[in-house]
Amino acid sequence: AEQIQPKQYQAAAQMVSKG
């Protein structure tokens, strides 16, 4: 399993939230 860093996860979540 790939370990996703908190910063990367947060950035991805924000991008997904925007659409």
BELFENMO-V876233 format. One record per pair of residues at least 6 apart in sequence whose C-alpha atoms are under 6 Angstrom apart, sorted by the first residue. I is the first residue (numbers start at 1). J is the second residue. Records with the same first field share a line. If there is no record, write none. Layout:
I = J + J
This chain:
none
